[in-house]
Amino acid sequence: MGGDGKVFTLEEVSKHSSNQDCWIVIDGKVYDVTKFLDDHPGGDEVILTSTGKDATDDFEDVGHSSTAKAMLDEYYVGDIDSATVPVKTKFVPPPSNQTQSNQNKSSDFLIKILQFLVPLLILGLALGIRSYTKTPSS
């Protein structure tokens, strides 16, 4: 490894974001990949877009080979101060499904009650009209 275990802040690493001086952060380690930019199979732009932040996800998402991961050792310059890296927050969807489910249950219940009561009301109304309009027998 080329680094002496120096600890860098994310702000310090962010200053190295050009194709003449390019540092990236992967798995809490800082790498000076300036010499590798021209050799990178995906081109230098791919790496340059990952500067100034924790590029671990970008690196892992591509599915680099074990050889590519081993190559990182020769570009190692130090570690990142984890306190300077923003904490990643996982997306937690709002509990809207539960609310919608409860609304669906209450509307289903209302429909079932109406399906029972409406015919009874019609039958009661028909019987009431019949008895009211019935002429008394003499």
Secondary structure, DSSP 4 states (H G I P E B T S, - for coil): -----EEE-HHHHHT-EETTEEEEEETTEEEE-GGGGGG-TT-HHHHHTTTTSB-HHHHHHHT--HHHHHHGGGGEEEEE-GGGSPPP------THHHHHHHHHHHHHHHHHHHHHHHHHHHHHHHHHHHHHHPPPP-
